Amino acid sequence: SGVRVERPKDVETTARGAAMLAALGVGLVPDLDALRSFSTADVVVEPKSDGVEAHREGWKRAVARARG
């Protein structure tokens, strides 16, 4: 998908996310960029572009075979 994935140190982030969005909603923080400073990534996975098309084509062929 070409998307960078960041896993936070604290993986229980539901309550934190709700609080951050509430702070944004009532104007305690100016924008989403300001909220990024409250989160620390533990693991970052960068997308790789090498061989993606070959894998995608193989997946398409497999789906076509599965459909009959």
N, C-alpha and C positions, 0 to 999 in steps of 0.2 A: 504494500500500500504506500510505501515511501514516507511513512510517518515516524518521527522520532518519538520514542517511548521513554518516559521517566518514571521510575518506581520510587515513591517517597520512602524515607526512613521509617516513618510511622504509617503502616499500611491500613490502619483503621481511620480513614479520613472522611467518613460520611458526616459526622458531626462537625468536623472542622470546615468541610466544604459548605455545609449549610450556614455556619456562622460567617464564613467569608462572604458568601453571596448576600446574606442579610446586611452585613456591614456595607457592602457595595450598594445595596438597595436603599439604605437610609442615608447614604452620603458620607459615611465615616472614612471611606477610601475613595479616591477619585476615579479609578479605573481598574481593569483586570491586571494591568502591568504592576500596579502597586501591590496586588495580592500575591504576586509571584515571589516576593521577598520573604513571605511567611512560610514558604515550602522549601524543603531541602531534599534533593534527589539522592537516593542511595545507589541506584543502578540506572545507567542511561544506555539505551540501545539505539544506535544510529542505523538508519536504513542503508542497505547495500544495493547498488544498482547492477552489480556484475551478475549476469546470468538470470536476471529476473524474467526477461522475455522468454527464455528457453523454458523456465519452469512454468510460466503462464501458458505457453503453448502446450506443454505436456499435460497440464491440468485440463485445458479445453478438450484435448483428445480423450482423456479419461472420462470426462463428463459425457462426451458424445458417445463413447462406447457403453457407458452405463445406461444411457437413454435407449440404447438398442439400435 
